């Protein structure tokens, strides 16, 4: 059974301009990170899915806390432990790409996002679209970001309201970016 670390309960707002998570208080993240570390220490090396999940959580927490080197290591371990499970590979790949994105290594990030999109099971495709779009958005490529975000909205239209809202927020930001950079009407 999967260890409950508190990560599942973590909810962060997203900055409407940068589309990055807002960490108002890092204390809860640090507390969850301790729980993740403890769970990793207790998990069996043979339980690859659990270790992939926990290293993925560690990756996200370290990224949000600004430790991008540690996040990169955790993301690679998450991917290594994901084996050949398409869901785990997709999530681990997106998290790895996200770290590269935060490191401004966009070429690497976009390549990993493309792989994740290609192999993503149906329930994970919207997640991959959203994050691939965020990378393109950060690079100022409004058109590519809009395409990814439109796909995420379409795929999330019948899903949980908070996930749909996140995709719609990203799409609105990309449209603002496009209108701010579109010089064709001048």
GIZI-V534189 format. One record per pair of residues at least 24 apart in sequence whose C-alpha atoms are under 6 Angstrom apart, sorted by the first residue. I is the first residue (numbers start at 1). J is the second residue. Records with the same first field share a line. If there is no record, write none. Layout:
I = J, J
This chain:
5 = 35, 36
6 = 32
48 = 81
49 = 82
52 = 78, 81, 82
90 = 116, 120
126 = 152, 155
142 = 174, 178
146 = 171, 174
